[in-house]
Amino acid sequence: MTKLEIYNLALAQHAKRCTADEMTAVSKPHEVDACDQMFDIAVENVLGEFDWSFCVAPIELETDDDMPYGEWSHGYLLPYGLIRIARVENGTYPFMVGRGRFYCNEEDPKLWGIRMDAKCIEYGPHDFCALVGLWLAYLISPILSPSDTNLANRILQSYSAQLQTLMKRELNSVNDNYLEADDWGRKL
C-alpha cells in the first residue's frame, strides 16, 4: 500500500482526502501536513504492538562494543531504530534490555526483532497498512477534528477491533515463522 493510500484511509475518518500533488507540494494543505507529522509515529506505534511476522528480521548486535553490567557478562549495543525484540534464539537463558543494550551471559546471542526501517508498508498485508491508517487517523484527530471527541473514540474502537483481529490471524497462521538471515537480504 502506498503512503498516499494510507493518508487517505486516515483522512477518510475525518471526511477528507488528499492527492499525490498535495503530498509533494511546497505549501501543503493542513491535513497533509498533519499526516506528515504523525506518519512515522503511527508506523512505529503499530509495529510495536505485536511481533508481526512480515516485519521480524534478524538483529545484528554490535559485539565489538561490549559493556558488561552488574551480573551480566556482556552488554551488546542494540541497533538504532529497534522497536522490539521478538525472539531470542535458545531463549531459555536470562537477559535484560536497558540503556540501548542487550545484557546477557552469552557470547554470541542471536536475536530477531522489528526495526523502524522495516519494509512493512511495501511488503505488509493490506489490513496491516489499514491498521496504520486507523492509528494515523486517531493521532491526527486533535489536529483536524478538535471539537469532535467522539470521533477520536470511534476511531480508537475501530483500531482496537482491527488490531485484535490481526493479532489473532498472526497467532493462528504464522507463529514463530521467522526467516533466516540469508533470506532477508532479498526483502530489506
N, C-alpha and C positions, 0 to 999 in steps of 0.2 A: 504494500500500500504506500502511496506517496505521502509526503508531508502535506501537500495541498489537500488530499483526501481526508487526512486526519484533522487538519484545521477545520475543514468543512463539516466533519462529524461533530466536532466540538461546537462550532458556531451554530449548527442547526439546533442545538439545545436552546440557543438564545434567539432563534428565528432570524439568523443572519447567514451570509455566505461570503466567500472571497474568491478571487481569481488568481491565476498564476502571475498575471501582470501586477496585481496589487501586492503580492508577496515579494516581488523584486523591485518595486517602485522605491524611489528615493524618499518620497514622503508617503509613508504607508498609512492606510486607514487605522483608526483607533483599535478596531477589533483584531486586525492582523498584527499590530504591534503588541497587543495583549497576548496573543498566541505565541509570538516570537519570544516574549519574556518568560513564558511559563512552559514552553515545549520541553526543554531539557529536564526541567524539574518533574514534569509529568512522566517522561520516559523513565527517569531514574526511580521515581516512586513506584511505578508499576513493575519495573524489573526487580525491585527489592521485595515485592510481595510474596514471591514464590520461586522455587527452583525450576524455571521454565526450561524444559529440555532442549528447545531450539536455540537457547542462548547460553547454555552451560558449556564452558570450554576449559581446557587445561590452563592452570595458572602457573606461571613461572615465577618462582621466588628469587630474590636477589641473594643467593647463597654466599656471595663474596662479602656482603655487608651483614655479617652475623654478629649480633649483640646479645649475648646471654643475659638473662634477668632472673634474679631470685632463684627459685628451684629449677628453672628451665635452662637446659644446656645450650639451646640455640634460640636466637631471636632474629628470624629472617625478615627482611624488608618486603612488605607486600607491594604489588604494583599499584601505581596511581590509577584511580578510577575503578577500583574493585568495589562492587556494590555488596556482594555477599559471597560467602564460601558455601558451595552446595554439597561438596563431598570431600572427605579426606581419605585417601587410599589407606586400606588397613586401619580404618577409623576407630579401632579399639584403643589406641593409645591416647593419653590425655594431651590437650593442647589449650592454648589461650590466644586470643586475638586482642591486641591493645596497642595504642600509640603507633598504628600503622605497621605493626609487626605481627608475625605468626610465631608464637613461642611454643616450643616442644622440646623433646629429648631425642628426636630422630635426626639422623644425619642428613637425609635427603627426602623430605616428605613430598608426596605427590598430592596436589590439590586440584579440584575443579571448582569453578565459580562463575559468577556473572560479572562482567565488566561493563562500564558505562559505554564503551565503544563497541559493544556487541551489535551485530548487524540485524537486530531484531525487527526493525521496521521493514527492511528489504526482504528478510527471509522468514519472518514470523507469520503465523497464520492470520487470516483476515480478522478473526474475532479478538485476537490479542491486540492488534492495531486499533480495533474499535474500542477496546478497553482503555487504551492510551487516550483516544479521543474523548471518551467519557470523563476520564480524570482531568484532562485538559479543560474540558467544559466546566468542571467543578472549580478548578483553580482560577479560571477567568471570571467566574460568577460575580465576585465582589467588584470587579472592574467594569464588566459590561451590564450587569443587572443588579446594582447595589440595593435597590429598593425591593427586589423580589427575593426575600429569604427563603420562601417556599420552593423556588426553582432550584436553589442550591441543594436543598434537602431531597428533592425528587431526583436530581442528578446523582447524588450520593447513594440513594437507594438503588437506582439502576446500576450504578457502578458495582455496588456490593453484590447484587444478584448475579451480574455478569462475571465478576471475579470468582464467586463460589462455583459457578458452572464451569469455568475454565480450569480451576484448580482440580475439580473432580475429574474432568476429562483427562488432565495430565496424569493424575494418580492412577486412573483406570487403564491408560493406554501406553504410557512410556516411562514408568517409574524406573529411575536409575539407568536410563538408556543414553549414556554419555558416550561420545565419540572419543577415540584415542587421539593423541596429539597430532599424528600424521594426517588424520582425516580432516582436521580443522583447517589445514593450510589452504584448502580449496575454498572454504567459506569465508574466512576472515581476510 
